Every structure is written in C-alpha cells, then in structure tokens.
Amino acid sequence: MTTPTSTTPFLHGAVALSVALAWPTAQAQQPETAESSLKEVVISASRAEQRRFDAPGAIDAVRVDPFRTASALVNLSELMGAVPGLQIRDRQNFAQDLQLSVRGFGTRSTFGVRGVRILIDGIPATMPDGQGQAATASLASASRIELLRGPLAQLYGNAAGGVLQVFTREPPVTPEKPEYSLSAGAGSDGQRQLGAGVAGGSRALGGLLDVSRFSTDGFRDHSAARREQLNAKVVARPTADTTITGIVNLFDQPLAQDPLGLTHAQFEQNPRQVTPGALAFNTRKTITQQQAGLVMEHKLSASDTLNARLYGGMRKIDQKLAFQANGVVNLDRNYGGVGASWTHAMQVNQLPVRWTLGVEADQLRETRKGFDNLGGNNGLLRRNEDDTARNTDVFGQIDWTLAPDWQAIAGVRASRVRFGVDDKFNPVARSTSGSVTYRNTSPVIGLVWHALETINVYANLGTGFETPTLAESAYRPDGAPGPNFALRASKSLQGEVGIKLRSGRHSVDAALFQATSKNEIVSSQSSGGRATFQNADRTRRQGLELSWSADWPGLRTRIGYTLLDAQFRSSYAGAQGPVTAGNRLPGAPRHSLFADIEHSLSPTLKAGLEARIESKTYVNDLNSDAAPGYAVLNARLSREFVFNSTKMLLYGRLDNLLDKRYAGSVIVNDTNGRYFEPAPGRRLFVGVRGLF
C-alpha cells in the first residue's frame, strides 16, 4: 500500500534539473585513487593519527565533501548509512533528535542519544550523565566523521557503546582572498534550506564560518520544524610546535512540533495523521544552545606531545508534553569541562611504543522546572529543582609494536560520575532531593597481527559502563515525586575479532562481536513524551559486521551489513508485564543492509542508487508487536559546473523511490501502544551550491 506524497509541486524542478545536468562541461574533477582506503587517517582508536587500516579495532571514517554531496546535509543519517553496526534513523520528528545506536547500545532512547559518546572537534557533545545531542553537528563544514565501535570505545568513558566524532574541515590557505560558498534547496513537505560560508587565511592564522537555516512543514501533520545554525573555526599556529583551535557553535531551534507516535492500526490507516493529544496539548519543543571551546596541541619535543581542551556552553529547552499535570518541562543548563593528555613516543628493541596519559573533568548544572500544560501554555508551577552532573576521569593507553608484524594495545580508564538534585519546590521533603555517585574502572586489551601489507587481523577485550542520564532519573516509575536514584549503572564485558583486507580496488572489513551487560537500563514506560526507566538483569548483544567497497573507473560501490542478535538473557518484571529470557531487545533489527552504487556518467555528472533493507524490529520488551521489515530505494543525480574561478553544483535526490510505507523508527515501550514513527513516502529534494 502506498500513500500520496507532495512531490507534484517539484516535478517541474526535477525536469529542469535533468535538462541542466545533460549539458556538457569541459572541466573534470580529480578521480579517487584505488589506494585511498589504505591512506584514510583516523584518530579515535589510538588518540593519534594512524591509517584506518592499521587501527586496532572496528572503526569507520566517512569523508564529507560539503560541496559535492548530493544531499541537504541536515542530519547525520544522510551520510552514515553504509557504516555497519550503526543504526541511525531520521525520526521525522525534530523535537526528539535522531535515533542512534551502535551494536544495539542506545536503542532505548526516546529522545536524544544514549549509549554512544559524541565529540565534535574534540569537544564533547555528550554530557557527563551520558546524554548526547547529534543535531548540533554542522555538516556544512564537516570533513570527516569517525565511528569507533567495540571494546576500544570504553576508553572514552561513560556511555561509550561507541564513539562518534565529527571533524570540521581545516580552513583553506588563501592569503590573497577568502573562499565563499552559498547553498539553497527545496523539497517535498515544505523543506527549505539556505546556507552561506566564508573561509580563508594563512597557515599561521585561518578560519571559517558557516551559517545555515532549515525548515520543513513535516511529512506528518503537526511536525513542522525550523532550525538555524552557526559554526565557526579559527586555527592559529603561533609556532611550528603549537596549534590552537577555537570553535564556536550556535544552534537555535525555535520550532519543533511533536506529532507523537502512532498505534499499529493508525500507522496502517494513515501514516500522516497525528495523535489527538498532540493537538490538544500542542506538543512541541524549542532549543537554544551556545557553545565555545579551545583545543591545543603542543609538541614538547620530537617524542612528546601535549593536548588540552577547554569548553563551555549553555542549553535551554522548553518542551510541551501530551498531558496536563506537570506536562511542561523547562530546562536551563550550563555546562563545561577541561581535559589534558600527554603522549610519549619511544622505541623498544628498535620498534615503536607510544603511550598516552590523560585526565578529563566535565560538569553540568541545570534548573529543571515543571508546569501544568494548559492547551500548550504554561500553567501552575509543579516542579523546581537544581540538578548537577559531574565526572572526573583519568586514563592511560599504550600502543606497543611487539614485533614487526605484531602490535599490542592496552588501556584503562577510571571514572567517577556524581548526580545531585536540590528540590526547591519541596525544600523540606528529603525524599525529593539527594545525590548518587557511580564509580567504574574499565580495562581494555587488544592485539593486531599485520599478516600482510594488505591484511590485518585484530582482537580486543574490554569492560565498560553506562550510567542513567539525569533525564532518565528524573521520574520514578510509581509516579512519586523526586528523582529515581534507585537506577543502577549498567556494566558490560565486550569482545571482538576482526579482519581488514585491501586488494587493488577492493576494501573488505569484517568483525564478530559480543557484549554481555548486567543491570541493563531499559525503558519502563513511555507516554506523551515522558519516559521512566528501570534495570534489567542480564542482556547479550552479539553479531557480525561486514563492509565492502570498490572503485572502478567511473564506478564506485559500497555495501554495509549488520547481523545483530540482541536478547534479554534473564527474565524480569517489566512495567507492561513479565519479560521472558530470550526476548529480543526492542529497537534493534536482526538484519540491516545498506548498498550504494555511484556512476560517473562524465567527469562532472554523477548518478547514484542506494538501497536500505531491514528486518522487523520489536517495539517493546514483551515482543508483542513489531515494525515490519522493509526495503527502500533512493536515487540521486548531481552535475558540477565551472565558470572561471566559480564552481556550481546542481543536485537532486528522490528518497523512497518506490513509495513504500514503513516505520522509520519506533518509540520503545510506549505505554499507549503508540510505538510507530512513520517514514515519508516518495520525497524529492533539489538544491544548488556555489563556491567562489
């Protein structure tokens, strides 16, 4: 069954785009070399630059070309589909951010990101309590996105089921004149995008500035959104041994309507419809965030390097939920942190050894207020408290080449996380204030065998932990006032073995993994946008990741496949009923496949076809319902023009080419059975970019 879509207003634009792309042009762009996969550089695995091929673990690096990418560059989900082990879903609900999980960690999240640590240019986008935000990453100025999975991610601390890092591009060296860029796009469901940028400078001092605006009427009723973003980067090199990078990021989302989820019957009847409660209470969210940071790298000597970071910011949220009593959440948050690490390189038996020692301290302070929701307006004050979250971590890591073909890695991280709640609304009630402290030490060991110049084999083992977030601790399952500090931190034991092969034009990565967890934090109930949580005893995640890419003359292919078996390994009493051992973790499909083929019809004309296939996804711990599996196709076309010193890119993409009906994401354990968040039907977006 298909649904009507709003592509008709853009059919004339599609025809015009096709005609324009057929025009010839004389300028060619540089093709990608066959050895590019061997030269890819990453830093997440060892905290120092190395080839991705040599990294002792499962790590992917997605290179971003903001000028040539045939996409609107609004969400990370546009770029990361081919990465195995990663589930990243555009919920079509800007009030709740992307749904992001790695190897099954993070699937419980009903808003924001859990279980995955996010850093942007070395500055955390994950708070000390483990809650992260993916929306604040500016893709219009990004150059590379890394995803580290498995045991090595535990060396980044709390909530490190995986580590996702976004890197802003370096300012170009243009001493004579700056480089300017403009972009514009429009698409189905009232999508509109505008962007502008300027970059330039010398090697001693350079900078870039990007601003963007995106708005949409939304695929579903009551799902309109608007956001504006500014990202600035300044790089100063006062000496040959010192690099100082300043980052400023401003994010404003003044409108994000929340249509809530649908029941299975509503989803089948009309996926565009909105839950009546969303209209009655005008459910929505506004977000304002301002952040700045400094990152320094200083070479003390040929063998010693000092890295340091300092950052701070503020974030304000106002959210209207789908019920009256205490149905408005107002957060006013200030946060910041410092970090420093020392890396020393040496030789033992004429073979390299590198070790790193570091310390990080982060904190957030927020005022949380709750009001009654009177038809989308603030009513009586029902909650007023000051919340704090702090972490202090020390870590060490060593990479030791034991023999020409063997490399060992070992590390340990000791973490202390403290939450505090000071209730201003009920100052004499002891049960509504308090604090809790979590402590954990995470060791990691690994081994790499460089079997051949083109074959690496690795194995890693490590432990990790994940605290509940302040938001997950905010409400007690029994409805009593005060924080749920009875929630315990989840602890996991993770292992993986993998192989990386590079042969001519082909690149193959494969990994087997397993993670067992105790005190898994699971969603207990979710209703109207509010969720409560509890601990389950034991869970297990195991599976296979496989990726293949190849570059032929004029043709490039990519395939990413994930097999994920995520289960409860012991029974527990859930809020919706007894959960049986062997049930699947909700939100985690067993099979996921992404395939992409891109053909260069000429040096400046490219066409691509993407396919995404997923098996069914259970929506609750009881496994009583599931989102059906699906297969969708997306197509894209782009043409580059050169006019003297000006470049222009005209592009278009058609998502869900066959107009399939499917649930793009799910709301885990929704109390009212409204689990389903429908994906759009056939959808067109066209855009133009200029580089001057």
DORORO-120326 format. One record per atom (N, C-alpha, C): z negated, x, y negated. Coordinates in steps of 0.1 Angstrom, whole numbers, plus 5000, padded with zeros to 4 digits. Atoms other than C-alpha are relative to their C-alpha. Layout:
N
ZXY...
END
This chain:
692
500050085012500050005000500050094988499949925013500850134965499549914989500450075012499650044931500950034989499249985011501550004899499550114991500449895009501450314876500749994987499550015013502150374840501050114997499149905002504950624844501249964992498850055007507650404828500250054986499749955014507050504792500450144999499649855000507750864802501250035007498749974992510950814822501050064991499049945009513050894791499650154998500449865002510951204786500450095012499749934988511551304822501550035001498649985001515251264818500450114991499849895011515251474786499650135005500549884994513251734804501050065010499149964990515651754833501350064994498849955007518651794809499750134994500349875007516952064789499850115010500249904990515952254820501350055006498749964994519552264831500850104991499349915009520652464800499850155004500149864996521452834807499250084990500649905010519553124791500250135006499649864996520153494792498850085003501249914999516553624792499449975013500750014987514853694826498650044999501449955000511153724833499950105012500249904989509854004855499649945013500450064988509653904891498750075006501249944994506453964911500450105011499749904990506454274933499349965013500550034986505854254971498650065002501349934998502854484968498949944991501050055010501054264942498749965007501250044994498554134967499150115004500949884998497354484975499450054988500549945012496854564939499149904992500950095006494754254930498650064998501349945003491554364914498949894999501250095001488154174918498850084997501249935002484654254908498849935006501250084996482453974923499350065012500649954987481854134957499150124998500849885001480554474947499550034985500449985014479954424909500750124993499249895006482554694902501549975004498650034997486354684901500450065013499449964987488054714935501149915004498950094995491154584953499449895008500550124993490654234966500150035015499849974986492054364999498850085006501149914996489154625001498649934999501350075002486354374991499449965014500650024987483854345020499649865002500350134998483953975022501149904997499050105003485753645017500049974985499950025014486953644981501549984997498650025005490053504964500050014985499849995014491453574930501349934996498850085005493753324912500350054986499549955012495753484885500549884991499750115009496253254855500950054989499149975011499253264831500049884991500150125008498353014804501349964993498850045006501853024790501049945010499050054991503952974822499549905011500550104990501652754843500449864997499550135002503252414847499049895002501150104999500152214842499349994987500750035013497952074814498950104997501149915001495152334820498849934994501250075005492352084815498950025010501149994990490452114848500350125010499949904990489852394873500749955013499450054989491152164900501550025000498549985001494752224887500450145006499749864997494552594897499550055013500749944989492352634927500249935013499850074987493852414954500350085012499649924989495152694975498950095006501149924996491752864979499349945012500750064989490352805014498550004998501450015001486752705018499549934987500450075012486752534984500549864999499650135003486752164977499749984985500250025015487352094940500849874997499350135002488151734931499849954986500050065013489051574898499649855003500550144997486951254899500649894991499550095010488951094871498949934993501250055007485551044855499450124993500549895008484851284827498550004997501450015002481351164825499250075011500749944989480451334858500650135004499549874998482451654857500850015014499349984987484451794887499050005012500849994987483151764923500450135007499649864996483052124935499050045011500849964989481752254968500750125007499549884993482152584988499350005014500550014986481852575026499049905003500950114999480052245023498850014992501249995009477452364998500549944987499750075012477452134968500549865001499450144997478751814984499049894995500950115003475551624975500149964985500050025015476251644937500749874996499450125006476751314920500550024986499549965014477351484886499750154999500149865002477751844875500350075013499749924988477952124901498650065005501249944993475252224927500550095010499749914988475152494953501050114997499049905004477752704935499750064987500349935013477052964908501350034993498949995009479452964879499750104989500149915011479953254855501350014992498849995009482353274825499950134992500049875007483053634813498650065002501249944997479853744830498849934995501150085006477653484812499949875009500250114991476053214834500449864994499850145004477452854832499149925010501050074991474752774859498750034994501349995007471252714845499050065011501049944991468052874860499649905012500350094990467552554880501149985010498950014990470852584898501149904996499050105004472852314879501050074991498949945008476252424866500949904994499050085006479052294845501350075001498649944998482752354853500949974988499150055011484152174823500150094988500049915012483252434797500950125001499149894999485652694811501349974993498850025008488552734787501250065008498949954992491652764809501250054992498849965008494052804780499950154996500149855003492753164775499550085012500449934988491853254811501150095006499149904994493453544830499850005015500349984986491753534864498849915003501150074994489453314885499750055013500449954987487553454914499049915007500950084992485753274942499550095011500649924989483353474964499249905008500750094991482053294995499250085010500849944989479553365022498850084996501249935002476653605025499950084987500149915012477553834996499749924988500450095012477253534972498549994998501450015002473553534979499450104991500549905009473153844959500149964985500050065013473753624928498949914997501250075003470553434933500149855004500250144997469553064933501449924999498950094999472252814943501350075003498849934998474753074954500649975014499250034988476552894982501450064998498849935004479553054964499850044986500049955013480153234932501449994994498850025006482953124909500050064986500049935012483853354880501349984993498850025008486353274852500050124989499849885009487653574831501049964989499150025011489153534797500950124999499149895001492253744791499650104989500349905010491954064771500949984988499150015012493254054735501150105001498949905000496754204733499950104989500049905010497154524714501249984991498950045010499254404684499650044986500549955013498354624654500949954988499150045011501354504634499949854996500150155003501054124637499449935012500750084989498953874657501149935008499250084991500353674686499549854999500450145002500353294680500549925012499550094990500653014705499749864996500150155002501052634704500349935013499750084988501052374731499849854997500150155001501451994734500449945012499650074988501651754762499649855000500450144999501551384771500449955014499850054987501451184803499549865002500450134996500650874822498649974996501450045003497450674814499550054987500449965013497550784778499550154999500449875001497051154785500750074988499549925011497451374754499350134998500649865000496951744750500650084988499649925010497151974720499250135000500749875000496352344717500650104991499549905008496652644695499250135002500749874998495753014697500550114991499649885007495853344679499350125007500649894993495253684694500750134995499449875005495754054684498950104997500949905004494154364671500550145006499849864995493954734682499250025012500949974988492354894712498650024996501349985004489354974691499349874996500650135004488854614679501149895001499050114998490754304691499349875003500650134998490153934695501049895003499150124998491553594705499249884997500650135003490853244695500949895006499250124995491952924714499249884997500650145002491352564704500949905007499250104993492352264724499349864999500550145000492051884725500749925011499450084989492551654754499449864999500550145000492251274755500849925011499450094990493051004781499549864999500450134998492950634784499349975013500650014987491950684820500949925010499350084989493550574853499449875002500750134997490850314858499649944986500650075012489550054833498750074997501349955005486650184812499850155005500149864996487450554820500650094989499449925011488750684786499150124997500849885003487651034775500850084989499549915010488151284747499150125000500849885001487151644745500750104991499549895008487651934721499350135004500649874995487052304729500550114991499649875007487052634711499450115009500449894993486952964729500450134993499749885007486753304711499550125007500449884994486553654724500450124991499849875008486153984705499650115008500349884992486354314722500050124990500149885008485154634704499750125008500349884992485254984717499750114989500449905010483255194692500250155004499849874995483555494715500849995013499250004988485655594745499149955012500950034989482555524767499349864999500850125003481355194752501049884997499250125002482954844754499049884997500850125003481254544737500849884998499250125000482554194743499149894995500750125005481453894722500849875004499450124995482053544735499449884992500550125006481753214716500849885006499350124994482452874733499349884994500450135006482152534716500749895008499550114992482552224737499449874995500450135005482451864724500849895007499450124993483051554745499349884994500750115006482251264722500249875007499850124993483651004746500350035014499749994985483550984784499449885006500450124994483350634797499950025016500349994985481950594833500349875007499750124993483650334855499249975012500850004988481250404883500949995013499250014987482350384920500349865004499650134995483850104939499649995015500250024985482949954973501350015007498849994992485449985001500949894997499250115002486649634996500650004986499449995014487049684958501150104999499049895000488950004964501349955006498850054994491349834987500749894992499550115008491749534964500850054988499449955013492449714931499250134996500749875003491550084926499850024985500249985015491950054888498849924995501050085005489149804885498750074997501349945004485749874870498949915005501250084996482349774883499549924988500550085011481049484862498850064992501249945006477749664855500450114990499649905009479649944838500449944986499650075013481049694812498749944993501150065006477749514808499050104993500849905006475849834800500750114993499149905007478750024785499750145004500449874994478150324808501050114994499249895006479350644792499150124998500849875003478251004783500750074989499549915010478551224753499450145002500549864998478151604755500450094988499749905010477951874728499350135005500549874996477552244738500550114991499649895008477552554717499350125007500549884992477152904734500650124994499549875004477453264724499450115008500649904992476953584742500650144997499549865001477353964742499950075014500049934988478354174772500450154996499749865003478254554770500150085013499949904989479454824793500050144994500149875006478455184785500050115012500049894990479355494806499150114995500949905003476355714805500550145004499449884995478255984824501149975009498950034991481156024848499549925012500550074988478855884875499149884998501050115003476555634857500649914990499550115009477455304840498849904998501050105004475055064822500849884996499550135005475954694819498949924996501150095005473954444799500749884994499550135006474354084787498849944993501050085007472553864762500849884995499350125004473453504756499049894996500950125004472053174742500949884997499250125003473152824736499249875000500650135000472352454732501049905006499250114994473552144750499349874998500650135002472951784741500849905007499450114992473651484763499449874997500550145001473351114758500849925011499350074989474150904789499449865001500350144998474150524793500349975015499950044986473450414829500149855002499750144997474150084846498849915004501150094998470749924844499250004987500750025013468349814816498850104999501349935001464849974824500350155001499949855000464950344814501550045003498649984997468750324815500850084991499449905009469450574788499350135002500549874999469050944793500550084988499749925011468851174763499450145002500549864997468651554768500450084988499749905010468351814741499550145005500349884992468552154758500350134992499749875004468252514746499950105011500049914988468952804770500450144995499649865003469453174771499650095010500549904990468953494790500550144997499649865001469253864793500250065014499849934987470454094821500450144998499649865001470954464827500250055014499849934987472254674856500550144998499649865000472755044863500750035013499249964989475455164886500250155001499949864998475555514900501050035011499049964990478455674919499750145004500349874995477955974941500850025012499349974988479256144972498950055011500849954989477556205006501050045011499149944991479456425030501549984995498750015007482356415005500649865001499550144999482656035009499249924989500650075011481855784981498849915004501150094999478555604977499849944986500350065013477855354949498949905001501150105000474655174942499749944986500350075012473554924916498649945001501450075002470054814904500149924988499950095011469654524881498849904999501050105003467354264865500649894991499550115008468153924851498849904997501050115003465953664833500749904991499450115007467053324821499049894999500950125002465353014808500749894993499550125008466052664795498849924997501050095005463952434775500749874996499350135004464852064772499049894997500750125003463451754757500849885007499450114993464151464780499449874996500550135005463851114766500849895008499450124994464550774783499749884992500150135007465250444767500549895008499350124994466050094778501450004996498650025004469750024779500249854997499750145004470449704759501549994997498650025002474149644764500750124995499449875004474950014758499450054987500849955012472450054729498650045005501449954997469050234729499049894997501150095002466050004734498750084999501349945001462450094738499950135007500249874994461350444745499249995012500850014988460250474781499650145006500349864995460150854787500250104989500049905010459451154766499350125005500649894994458851494781500750134996499449875002459451864776500150075014499849944988460952034806500450154998499649855000461352414813500450045014499649934988463052624839500250144997499849865002462852994842500250075013499849924988464053254866499950154996500049865002463353624869500450065013499549944988465353824894500250154999499749864999465654184905500950025012499149994988468454304928500450155001499549874998469854614943501249985011498950014991473154674961500650145002499449874997474754974978501249995008498749994992478355044990500150145005500049864995478455345013501250015010498949964991481655485029499450095010500649924989480155605062501050105006498949924995483455745074501349964993498850045007487055745062500449865002499550134996487655415080498949895000501150094999484155255077499250004987500850025012482255115048498949905002501150094998478854955048499549954986500550065012477354725022498649945003501450064998473654625018499549964986500650045013471754444991498849915003501150084999468654254984499749944985500350075013467654004956498749935001501350075001464153884948500049914988499950105010463953564928498749934999501150085003461253374911500549894990499550115008462053024897498849914997501150095004459552814878500549884992499750125008459852454866498749954994501250065007457452284842500449874994499850135007457151924829498749974992501150035009454951834800500349864995499750145003454851454797499349964986500550045013454551344760499849854999500150155000454850974768498749955006501250034994451850964791499150125001500749875001449751264779498850015008501249994993446651164798500249985015499750024985448351094832500450145006499849874994448051414852501250005009498950014990450551294878501450014995498650005005453451284854500350134993499749875005453151644842499650105012500349904990452951974862501050115000499149894998454752274874500150045014499849964987456152424905500750145000499349875000457252784914500650025014499349964988459752894940500250155000499849864999459953244953500950035013499249974989462553394976500550155000499349874999463953734988501149995009498850024993467453745000500750135004499349884996468754045020501449975006498650024996472454095028500450145006499449884994474154345051501449975004498650024996477854395059500750135004499349884995480354635074501549974999498550025001484154685068500650125008499249904993486554865091501449994995498749995006489654985074500950055012499349974988491654965106501450074998498749945004495055045090500149994985499850015014496355085055500249854996499750145003497254715057499249905008500950094993494454575079498650044998501549995002490754535070499349895008500850094993488154375092498650014995501449995006484654285079499149905007501050094995481454115090498850014990501250015009478454005068499049915005501150094996475053855074499050004988501050015010472553735048499349874999500850125002469953485037500149964985499950055013469953265006499049884998500850115003468052984989500649924989499550095011468652684966498949914996501050095005466052504945500649874996499550125006466352144935500250034985499949985014467552114899499049914993500850085008465551964871500449855001499550144999467751654872499749945014500350054987467251624910498549985002501550024999463451654905499549904990500550095011463351404876499549875004500450144996462851084896499450015014500650014987460651004926500649895008499350104992462150814955499249865000500850125000459250554953500049934986499950075013460050474916498850034991501249975008456650604904500450104989499749905011456650794870499750145004500349854998456751174869501050075009499049924993458751454885499750005015500149994985459451484922499950155004500249864996457951824927499650025015500249984985457451754964501350055006498849944994461051864969499850155002500149864997461252204986501350074998498749935000463852474982500650015013499349984988466452495008500350155003499749864996466852825027501050015011498950004991469852935046500250145006499549884994471053205070501549995002498550015000474753285067500650125006499349894994477153495086501549975000498550025000480953555086500650135006499249894996483553775102501449974995498750035006487053815087500950115002498949904999490353995087500949984989498950015011492854075059501150095004498849934996496354175067501149994989498949995010499154285043501150075007498949944993502554345057501349964992498850035008505554375034499849894990500150115009505954045016498949905004501050104995503153865036498650054998501449985001499453835030499349895008500750104992497153675055498550045000501449995000493353625052499449905010500750094991491153465079498650035001501449984999487453415082499449895009500950094992484953255107498750014993501350005007481653145091499149905006501050094996478452985099498850014991501250005008475452885078499049895005501050104996472252715090498950004989500950035011469852565065498849925004501250084998466252445065499649934987500350085012464952185041501249974991498850045008468452085030499749894990500250105011468351894997501149905001499050114998470151565003499749894990500150125009470851264981499349895008500750114993468350994990500649864996499450125005469650714968500850034987499249985013472250684940500449864996499750145004472550374919500250004985499850015014474150314885500150134992499949875006474550684878498750085001501349924998470950784887499850025015500249964986470150964919498650065003501249934995466951064938500350085013499749914990466751334964498750035009501049974990464751444995500550125008499749894991464651725021500349945013499750024986466351705055499650135007500649884993465051945082501050115002499049894997468052135095501449954999498650035000471752145089500850135004499149894996474652365101501449984994498650005004477952445085500750125007499249904994480552635104501449975000498650035001484252675104500950124999498949905001487452865098500749984986499250005012489252965066501350085003498849934998492853075067501049984988499050015011495353155039501150105003498849924999498853295039500949984988499150015011501153375011501150105002498949914998504553535010500949994987499149995011507053644983501450055005498649974997510753634990500850014987499250015012513453694964500349864995499850135005513353384943499249895006500850104993510853204966498650055002501449974998507053204968499349895007500750104992504853024994498650035001501449994998501152964997499549895009500750104991499052795024498550035001501549984998495252745025499549895009500550104990493552575054498550035002501449994997489852505060499649905011500650084990488152375091498550014998501450015003484652265083499249905009500950084992482052135108498750014994501350015007479052035087499249895005500850104992476351855106498550014996501450004999472751745104499650045014500449954987471051935133498749945005501350074996467851735133500049864993500150135006467151365127499050004989501050025011465251255096500149864995500150135005464250935079500649994986499450015013466650865051499749874993500350125007466250605024500849885004499250114996469050405038499949975015500250024986467850435074499950135007500149884992467350685102501350075001498849914998469850975102499950075013500049944987470751095136500650145000499549874998471151455146501550005005498650004996474851535149500949924990499250075011475951315119500650114991499349915009478351475095499450004986500450005013477351585061501049934991499150085008478851335036500750094990499349925011481451465011500750125005499449884994482751735035501049975011499050034990486051665052500150115011499949904989486651835086501250094998498849925001490151945078500549994986499350005014491752045044501150105001498849925000495252185040500749994986499249995012497052295008501250095002498849924999500652415008500849994987499249995013502852524979501250085002498849925000506352644976500649994986499449995013507952764944501350075001498749944999511652834940500550034986499449965013513153034911501549975001498650045000516452854906500850094992499449895008517253114880498850084995501249925005515153384863499149934991500950075009513753134839499849855004500150144996513952804858499349995014500850014988511352724884499749865004500450134994510652424907499050025011501049994990507652374929499649875006500550124993506352134955498750045007501349984995502752104965499749895010500550104990501151924995498550025002501549994997497451845000499849895011500350094988496251695033498550015002501550004997492551595040499849905011500550104990490951425070499049914993500950095006488551145064498750074996501249955006485351205045498949905001501150105000482051035053499350004987500550035013480350885023498549995000501450015000476750865034499450075013500649934989474251035057500149935013499950084988474450745082501350005006498650004995478150795086500549865003499650134998478550425084501349964993498750035007481650435061500650144997499349885003484250695052501249974992498850015007487050755028501150055009499049964991490250765048500750134996499249885002492251085052501349964992498850025008495351125031500950124999499049895002498451335024500849964987499350035012499951364989500950124997499049905004502851554974500050004984499849985015503151694938501250084998498849935003506251824922499950054985500149955014506652044891501350084997498849945004509552194871499750064986500249945013509552444842501250094997498949925005512052624821499550084988500449915011511452924798501250034991499049975009513552984767499550114991500349895009513653294745500950004988499350005013514753284708499550124992500449885007514553634693498650045005501449964996510753714694499249885004500850124997509753354702500449955014499850054987509253224737499549855000500450144998509052854747500149965014500050054986508152684780500049854999500050154998509152324788499749975014500350034986507552184819499649865002500450144996506851864837499550005014500450014986504951764868499849855003500250134995504751454889499050005012501050004989501551414909500049875008500050114990501151184939501449945000498650035001504951174942500349875008499750124992504950904969499149884997500950115004502350684951499149955010501050044990499750694978498749954994501350045004496450514975499050075008501149924993493450734983498850024991501249975008489950814972500050154997500049865004490051144953498750075001501449954998486251184955499149895004501050104995483151004968498750024993501450005005479650924954499149995012500849994988477351034982498849915000501250084998474750784994499749904989500250105010475350524967499349885006500950114994472650254972500849875001499350135000475049974963501350005008498849994992477850094986501250034992498849975009480050194956500250155002499849864997481050524972501350064994498649955001484750544963500450024985499449975013486350704932501550025002498650004997490050624934500750114992499149905007492650894926501249924994498950075007495550794903501249995010498850014993498850674917501050104994499049915005502150834908499850034985500549965014501451024875500950114995499149905006503751214851499350074988500449935012502851484826501150104996499049915005505251674804499450074988500649925011504451954780500950114995499249895006505852234758499050104995500849895005504352574749500950094992499349905008505352824723499250124998500749875002504453194720500850074989499449955011505253354687499550144996
END
